[in-house]
Amino acid sequence: MLMPIAQGGHQSLGTSITISSDQTNYNLSNDLQNNYGWNGTDPINVTLTINSSINVYSTSTATPAITAHLVSGSTLTINNSGNVVGRGGAGGTAGSPNGVAGGAGGDAISLQNVTSTINNQSGAVIAGGGGGGGGGAGGTGGGTVDPETGCGGQVSFSGGAGGAGASTDAPPTNSATSGSAGQTNSGGTGGDGGDGGTWGNAGATGGAASPNPACTSVGSPGIGGAAGAAIVIGAGASNTLNNSGTTYGATT
């Protein structure tokens, strides 16, 4: 229920919300409008409490675990005793010959048009998803060289795939996936895929290829994906972070 709160000589709406079970892709504005009677246009004062051991996380790197995009003049206090975690980035595919870059990790909290105070309590976590590892390089090599006819009998080989960044599991954990090994044959050895990044860390770049002599051609490894942010302070927003817990990733 929304209760009027006096502010600056006029009435401003306010409410308290407690998250007591695991949630995915939590959108504060939608929750307020769908369940608490907010009209979506008036400034509002919100206290959002996340209970201990509760996981609020994202199923897509394009969507933060918590989206708090309100209207100018709104205030928000988040009291977090649980885990707020962005989605990990996907690993880059194997190189044939070029490795593909790993995907960027998703963000934990996104703020817009709100003055926010986040109290991250002891034992609590706010974490950007880890970046995906880049794919390793592949190529061709081996075979023979004939002065008249050129190269013949070359064999292609592929790099390994990159590992996924931390928190692609559910509920999310700080466990990234290792990259896979590159292919080995008579042409050479592909570069290993880069490891995914842990919370708030970029993924590793894939490894270089090692072709056997004769006519050789190798690709480039994919770079690791960027880390997700713990807190993104967007347009019209400001934030004060009181951190007794742990944050992984940028907080600005």
C-alpha positions as a LaTeX table, in Angstrom:
\begin{tabular}{lrrr}
\hline
Residue & $x$ (\AA) & $y$ (\AA) & $z$ (\AA) \\
\hline
Met1 & 0.00 & 0.00 & 0.00 \\
Leu2 & 1.25 & 3.52 & $-0.83$ \\
Met3 & 1.34 & 5.94 & 2.10 \\
Pro4 & 1.65 & 9.75 & 1.76 \\
Ile5 & 4.94 & 11.15 & 3.08 \\
Ala6 & 5.37 & 14.88 & 3.65 \\
Gln7 & 8.27 & 16.30 & 1.66 \\
Gly8 & 9.16 & 19.94 & 0.93 \\
Gly9 & 5.68 & 21.29 & 1.71 \\
His10 & 3.77 & 18.75 & $-0.42$ \\
Gln11 & 2.70 & 15.15 & $-0.21$ \\
Ser12 & 4.92 & 12.52 & $-1.86$ \\
Leu13 & 4.09 & 8.85 & $-2.15$ \\
Gly14 & 6.14 & 6.18 & $-0.39$ \\
Thr15 & 6.08 & 2.46 & 0.25 \\
Ser16 & 8.12 & $-0.44$ & 1.60 \\
Ile17 & 8.74 & $-3.70$ & $-0.28$ \\
Thr18 & 10.37 & $-6.84$ & 1.10 \\
Ile19 & 11.78 & $-9.53$ & $-1.21$ \\
Ser20 & 11.54 & $-12.78$ & 0.75 \\
Ser21 & 11.90 & $-15.34$ & $-2.06$ \\
Asp22 & 14.29 & $-15.65$ & $-4.98$ \\
Gln23 & 13.52 & $-13.32$ & $-7.89$ \\
Thr24 & 14.76 & $-12.96$ & $-11.47$ \\
Asn25 & 14.92 & $-9.78$ & $-13.56$ \\
Tyr26 & 13.29 & $-7.66$ & $-10.84$ \\
Asn27 & 11.84 & $-4.38$ & $-12.14$ \\
Leu28 & 10.96 & $-2.01$ & $-9.32$ \\
Ser29 & 8.78 & 0.32 & $-11.41$ \\
Asn30 & 6.69 & $-2.57$ & $-12.71$ \\
Asp31 & 6.26 & $-3.99$ & $-9.22$ \\
Leu32 & 5.16 & $-0.61$ & $-7.84$ \\
Gln33 & 2.63 & $-0.08$ & $-10.62$ \\
Asn34 & 1.29 & $-3.64$ & $-10.72$ \\
Asn35 & 1.14 & $-4.35$ & $-6.99$ \\
Tyr36 & 1.38 & $-1.13$ & $-4.99$ \\
Gly37 & $-0.86$ & 1.33 & $-6.82$ \\
Trp38 & 1.84 & 3.72 & $-8.07$ \\
Asn39 & 0.78 & 5.77 & $-11.09$ \\
Gly40 & 4.28 & 5.78 & $-12.62$ \\
Thr41 & 4.48 & 9.58 & $-12.89$ \\
Asp42 & 4.55 & 11.05 & $-9.36$ \\
Pro43 & 7.79 & 11.03 & $-7.34$ \\
Ile44 & 7.87 & 8.18 & $-4.87$ \\
Asn45 & 9.89 & 7.20 & $-1.80$ \\
Val46 & 10.68 & 3.49 & $-1.67$ \\
Thr47 & 12.42 & 1.21 & 0.79 \\
Leu48 & 13.37 & $-2.12$ & $-0.79$ \\
Thr49 & 14.54 & $-4.84$ & 1.61 \\
Ile50 & 16.16 & $-8.07$ & 0.40 \\
Asn51 & 16.17 & $-10.72$ & 3.09 \\
Ser52 & 19.16 & $-12.84$ & 4.05 \\
Ser53 & 20.00 & $-15.79$ & 1.75 \\
Ile54 & 17.64 & $-14.50$ & $-0.97$ \\
Asn55 & 18.96 & $-14.41$ & $-4.54$ \\
Val56 & 17.90 & $-11.67$ & $-6.93$ \\
Tyr57 & 19.51 & $-12.40$ & $-10.28$ \\
Ser58 & 19.19 & $-12.02$ & $-14.02$ \\
Thr59 & 18.55 & $-14.55$ & $-16.76$ \\
Ser60 & 19.96 & $-12.28$ & $-19.49$ \\
Thr61 & 23.05 & $-10.09$ & $-19.73$ \\
Ala62 & 20.82 & $-7.41$ & $-21.31$ \\
Thr63 & 18.68 & $-7.15$ & $-18.16$ \\
Pro64 & 20.04 & $-6.18$ & $-14.72$ \\
Ala65 & 19.12 & $-8.24$ & $-11.69$ \\
Ile66 & 17.38 & $-5.12$ & $-10.30$ \\
Thr67 & 16.16 & $-2.32$ & $-12.56$ \\
Ala68 & 15.21 & 0.79 & $-10.56$ \\
His69 & 14.21 & 3.41 & $-13.15$ \\
Leu70 & 11.77 & 5.79 & $-11.46$ \\
Val71 & 10.92 & 9.49 & $-12.01$ \\
Ser72 & 12.77 & 12.65 & $-11.02$ \\
Gly73 & 12.34 & 13.50 & $-7.35$ \\
Ser74 & 12.05 & 9.87 & $-6.25$ \\
Thr75 & 14.16 & 8.36 & $-3.49$ \\
Leu76 & 15.12 & 4.74 & $-2.94$ \\
Thr77 & 16.73 & 2.90 & $-0.05$ \\
Ile78 & 17.88 & $-0.66$ & $-0.72$ \\
Asn79 & 18.68 & $-2.73$ & 2.36 \\
Asn80 & 20.40 & $-5.82$ & 0.98 \\
Ser81 & 21.08 & $-8.85$ & 3.16 \\
Gly82 & 21.01 & $-11.33$ & 0.26 \\
Asn83 & 22.68 & $-11.69$ & $-3.13$ \\
Val84 & 22.04 & $-9.38$ & $-6.09$ \\
Val85 & 23.88 & $-10.78$ & $-9.10$ \\
Gly86 & 24.10 & $-9.98$ & $-12.81$ \\
Arg87 & 24.21 & $-12.66$ & $-15.50$ \\
Gly88 & 27.55 & $-14.08$ & $-16.66$ \\
Gly89 & 28.69 & $-13.54$ & $-20.25$ \\
Ala90 & 28.71 & $-16.32$ & $-22.83$ \\
Gly91 & 32.01 & $-17.82$ & $-23.95$ \\
Gly92 & 33.23 & $-17.05$ & $-27.46$ \\
Thr93 & 32.98 & $-19.82$ & $-30.02$ \\
Ala94 & 36.03 & $-21.71$ & $-31.24$ \\
Gly95 & 38.19 & $-20.23$ & $-33.97$ \\
Ser96 & 38.09 & $-21.62$ & $-37.51$ \\
Pro97 & 40.32 & $-19.76$ & $-37.99$ \\
Asn98 & 39.40 & $-16.68$ & $-35.90$ \\
Gly99 & 38.16 & $-17.00$ & $-32.35$ \\
Val100 & 35.02 & $-15.08$ & $-31.37$ \\
Ala101 & 35.05 & $-12.60$ & $-28.48$ \\
Gly102 & 33.39 & $-13.58$ & $-25.23$ \\
Gly103 & 30.17 & $-11.88$ & $-24.22$ \\
Ala104 & 30.08 & $-9.13$ & $-21.62$ \\
Gly105 & 28.66 & $-9.88$ & $-18.19$ \\
Gly106 & 25.41 & $-8.30$ & $-17.08$ \\
Asp107 & 24.89 & $-5.69$ & $-14.35$ \\
Ala108 & 23.49 & $-6.25$ & $-10.88$ \\
Ile109 & 21.64 & $-2.95$ & $-10.20$ \\
Ser110 & 20.66 & $-0.19$ & $-12.65$ \\
Leu111 & 19.48 & 3.20 & $-11.35$ \\
Gln112 & 17.81 & 6.04 & $-13.26$ \\
Asn113 & 15.94 & 9.18 & $-12.13$ \\
Val114 & 16.25 & 8.40 & $-8.44$ \\
Thr115 & 18.31 & 9.42 & $-5.42$ \\
Ser116 & 19.42 & 6.13 & $-3.94$ \\
Thr117 & 21.06 & 4.82 & $-0.79$ \\
Ile118 & 22.21 & 1.21 & $-0.90$ \\
Asn119 & 23.03 & $-0.48$ & 2.40 \\
Asn120 & 24.88 & $-3.69$ & 1.57 \\
Gln121 & 24.86 & $-5.55$ & 4.85 \\
Ser122 & 27.52 & $-7.85$ & 6.31 \\
Gly123 & 27.57 & $-11.13$ & 4.40 \\
Ala124 & 25.56 & $-9.70$ & 1.50 \\
Val125 & 26.72 & $-9.60$ & $-2.14$ \\
Ile126 & 26.18 & $-7.23$ & $-5.06$ \\
Ala127 & 27.97 & $-8.63$ & $-8.11$ \\
Gly128 & 28.27 & $-7.92$ & $-11.79$ \\
Gly129 & 28.37 & $-11.05$ & $-13.92$ \\
Gly130 & 31.75 & $-12.28$ & $-15.12$ \\
Gly131 & 32.72 & $-11.78$ & $-18.74$ \\
Gly132 & 32.85 & $-14.76$ & $-21.08$ \\
Gly133 & 36.19 & $-16.10$ & $-22.25$ \\
Gly134 & 37.29 & $-15.55$ & $-25.84$ \\
Gly135 & 37.52 & $-18.39$ & $-28.32$ \\
Gly136 & 40.98 & $-19.70$ & $-29.22$ \\
Ala137 & 42.47 & $-19.24$ & $-32.70$ \\
Gly138 & 42.58 & $-22.00$ & $-35.30$ \\
Gly139 & 44.13 & $-22.31$ & $-38.74$ \\
Thr140 & 45.66 & $-24.68$ & $-41.28$ \\
Gly141 & 49.12 & $-26.19$ & $-41.50$ \\
Gly142 & 51.24 & $-29.20$ & $-42.36$ \\
Gly143 & 51.15 & $-30.83$ & $-45.77$ \\
Thr144 & 53.76 & $-30.34$ & $-48.46$ \\
Val145 & 55.09 & $-27.58$ & $-50.66$ \\
Asp146 & 55.71 & $-28.21$ & $-54.37$ \\
Pro147 & 57.75 & $-25.55$ & $-56.24$ \\
Glu148 & 55.45 & $-25.79$ & $-59.23$ \\
Thr149 & 52.01 & $-26.58$ & $-57.82$ \\
Gly150 & 52.29 & $-24.88$ & $-54.43$ \\
Cys151 & 50.81 & $-26.12$ & $-51.21$ \\
Gly152 & 49.02 & $-29.43$ & $-50.87$ \\
Gly153 & 47.62 & $-31.62$ & $-48.15$ \\
Gln154 & 47.20 & $-28.92$ & $-45.54$ \\
Val155 & 44.95 & $-29.81$ & $-42.60$ \\
Ser156 & 42.61 & $-27.43$ & $-40.78$ \\
Phe157 & 42.43 & $-27.30$ & $-37.01$ \\
Ser158 & 40.20 & $-25.35$ & $-34.66$ \\
Gly159 & 40.71 & $-23.41$ & $-31.47$ \\
Gly160 & 38.80 & $-24.17$ & $-28.30$ \\
Ala161 & 35.63 & $-22.44$ & $-27.13$ \\
Gly162 & 35.75 & $-19.86$ & $-24.36$ \\
Gly163 & 34.24 & $-20.53$ & $-20.96$ \\
Ala164 & 31.16 & $-18.78$ & $-19.58$ \\
Gly165 & 31.42 & $-16.05$ & $-16.96$ \\
Ala166 & 30.30 & $-16.62$ & $-13.38$ \\
Ser167 & 26.55 & $-16.71$ & $-12.60$ \\
Thr168 & 25.14 & $-18.46$ & $-15.61$ \\
Asp169 & 23.84 & $-21.02$ & $-13.10$ \\
Ala170 & 20.69 & $-20.69$ & $-11.00$ \\
Pro171 & 20.82 & $-19.64$ & $-8.28$ \\
Pro172 & 24.00 & $-17.84$ & $-9.30$ \\
Thr173 & 27.40 & $-18.73$ & $-7.88$ \\
Asn174 & 30.85 & $-17.24$ & $-8.33$ \\
Ser175 & 31.96 & $-20.16$ & $-10.47$ \\
Ala176 & 33.17 & $-19.48$ & $-14.01$ \\
Thr177 & 33.67 & $-22.10$ & $-16.74$ \\
Ser178 & 37.11 & $-22.96$ & $-18.10$ \\
Gly179 & 37.79 & $-22.69$ & $-21.82$ \\
Ser180 & 38.07 & $-25.91$ & $-23.83$ \\
Ala181 & 41.28 & $-27.16$ & $-25.43$ \\
Gly182 & 42.13 & $-26.45$ & $-29.03$ \\
Gln183 & 42.09 & $-29.23$ & $-31.62$ \\
Thr184 & 45.36 & $-31.07$ & $-32.33$ \\
Asn185 & 46.09 & $-32.90$ & $-35.59$ \\
Ser186 & 48.81 & $-33.09$ & $-38.24$ \\
Gly187 & 48.10 & $-29.48$ & $-39.20$ \\
Gly188 & 48.87 & $-28.06$ & $-35.78$ \\
Thr189 & 47.21 & $-27.18$ & $-32.52$ \\
Gly190 & 44.46 & $-24.65$ & $-31.99$ \\
Gly191 & 44.61 & $-22.17$ & $-29.16$ \\
Asp192 & 42.73 & $-23.00$ & $-26.01$ \\
Gly193 & 39.59 & $-21.06$ & $-25.27$ \\
Gly194 & 39.87 & $-18.35$ & $-22.62$ \\
Asp195 & 38.43 & $-18.95$ & $-19.16$ \\
Gly196 & 35.30 & $-17.10$ & $-18.14$ \\
Gly197 & 35.65 & $-14.34$ & $-15.54$ \\
Thr198 & 34.50 & $-14.61$ & $-11.96$ \\
Trp199 & 32.08 & $-12.00$ & $-10.55$ \\
Gly200 & 33.09 & $-8.51$ & $-11.62$ \\
Asn201 & 36.04 & $-9.72$ & $-13.71$ \\
Ala202 & 36.58 & $-9.83$ & $-17.47$ \\
Gly203 & 36.97 & $-13.12$ & $-19.30$ \\
Ala204 & 40.39 & $-14.21$ & $-20.57$ \\
Thr205 & 41.48 & $-13.84$ & $-24.19$ \\
Gly206 & 41.71 & $-17.11$ & $-26.13$ \\
Gly207 & 45.04 & $-18.74$ & $-26.92$ \\
Ala208 & 47.09 & $-18.49$ & $-30.11$ \\
Ala209 & 47.30 & $-21.31$ & $-32.64$ \\
Ser210 & 50.49 & $-23.34$ & $-33.22$ \\
Pro211 & 50.57 & $-24.66$ & $-36.82$ \\
Asn212 & 52.96 & $-27.28$ & $-38.10$ \\
Pro213 & 55.42 & $-26.12$ & $-40.80$ \\
Ala214 & 54.88 & $-26.01$ & $-44.58$ \\
Cys215 & 51.97 & $-23.85$ & $-45.78$ \\
Thr216 & 50.43 & $-22.35$ & $-42.68$ \\
Ser217 & 47.67 & $-19.90$ & $-41.98$ \\
Val218 & 46.37 & $-19.00$ & $-38.53$ \\
Gly219 & 43.59 & $-16.83$ & $-37.22$ \\
Ser220 & 43.34 & $-14.51$ & $-34.26$ \\
Pro221 & 42.04 & $-15.44$ & $-30.82$ \\
Gly222 & 38.90 & $-13.81$ & $-29.48$ \\
Ile223 & 39.21 & $-11.32$ & $-26.65$ \\
Gly224 & 37.53 & $-11.88$ & $-23.30$ \\
Gly225 & 34.19 & $-10.26$ & $-22.55$ \\
Ala226 & 33.95 & $-7.28$ & $-20.20$ \\
Ala227 & 32.80 & $-7.67$ & $-16.62$ \\
Gly228 & 29.35 & $-6.61$ & $-15.51$ \\
Ala229 & 28.97 & $-3.74$ & $-13.03$ \\
Ala230 & 27.69 & $-4.04$ & $-9.49$ \\
Ile231 & 25.83 & $-0.71$ & $-9.69$ \\
Val232 & 25.17 & 1.42 & $-12.78$ \\
Ile233 & 24.23 & 5.03 & $-11.97$ \\
Gly234 & 22.37 & 6.23 & $-15.03$ \\
Ala235 & 20.70 & 9.46 & $-16.11$ \\
Gly236 & 19.17 & 11.53 & $-13.33$ \\
Ala237 & 20.43 & 9.19 & $-10.61$ \\
Ser238 & 22.81 & 9.47 & $-7.67$ \\
Asn239 & 23.80 & 6.85 & $-5.14$ \\
Thr240 & 25.37 & 6.49 & $-1.72$ \\
Leu241 & 26.79 & 3.02 & $-1.04$ \\
Asn242 & 27.19 & 1.90 & 2.57 \\
Asn243 & 29.05 & $-1.34$ & 2.12 \\
Ser244 & 29.55 & $-3.81$ & 4.96 \\
Gly245 & 29.23 & $-6.75$ & 2.58 \\
Thr246 & 31.01 & $-7.45$ & $-0.71$ \\
Thr247 & 30.66 & $-5.87$ & $-4.13$ \\
Tyr248 & 32.17 & $-7.27$ & $-7.34$ \\
Gly249 & 32.50 & $-4.94$ & $-10.31$ \\
Ala250 & 32.18 & $-1.19$ & $-10.80$ \\
Thr251 & 29.83 & 0.81 & $-8.57$ \\
Thr252 & 29.56 & 4.00 & $-10.65$ \\
\hline
\end{tabular}
